[in-house]
Amino acid sequence: MKAPMTATFRISEDDYLAAMKLYARLTPLRLVLVAAIGVLLALAAAFGPPLVQTGSVGGLVGGGSVLLGTRFIVLPLMARRHYRKYKAIQEEFNAEVLDHGLRLTLPNTDHTIVWQNVLKWRHDERFVLLYPMPRLFHIVPKALAAQGFDLKGLLERLNRHVGPPV
């Protein structure tokens, strides 16, 4: 077994915003649910009695506005605000994949996230998010692989110990 490789990173405000967009991405089940509601409202708007049509159009416009407004206006504003207030996330991190977990170190903190304490995880082309709680996650940039970080090993261990990504 080769020695663990430590990689260093700093989360920028844009990184944090992109990670929050990944966090807010709908799961396949929720995406199907939203689509089904949209189809039902569209059918009711097209074929229902006049009162139902009016309510359905209102639901489509209102629901669509809320979804789009939340995703493209509220989320970016709140993410940038949270990043600016959360000083610890602006510090430089070290990350290291271990057999029993992911070790994250900061200047004043040394923490290992053990695999059995990871509730779920997800990833995209830029980040891996590890969730120890339903709404709390740790961000691991995939760009760390360029420093020799064992990204493949991290993904394999997450699949083996936590399950498939959500």
Secondary structure, 3 states (H helix, E strand, C coil): CCCCCEEEEECCHHHHHHHHHHHHCCCHHHHHHHHHHHHHHHHHHHHCCHHHHHHHHHHHHHHHHHHHHHHHHHHHHHHHHHHHHCHHHHCEEEEEECCCEEEEEECCEEEEEEHHHCCEEEECCCEEEEEEECCEEEEEEHHHHHHCCCHHHHHHHHHHHCCCCC
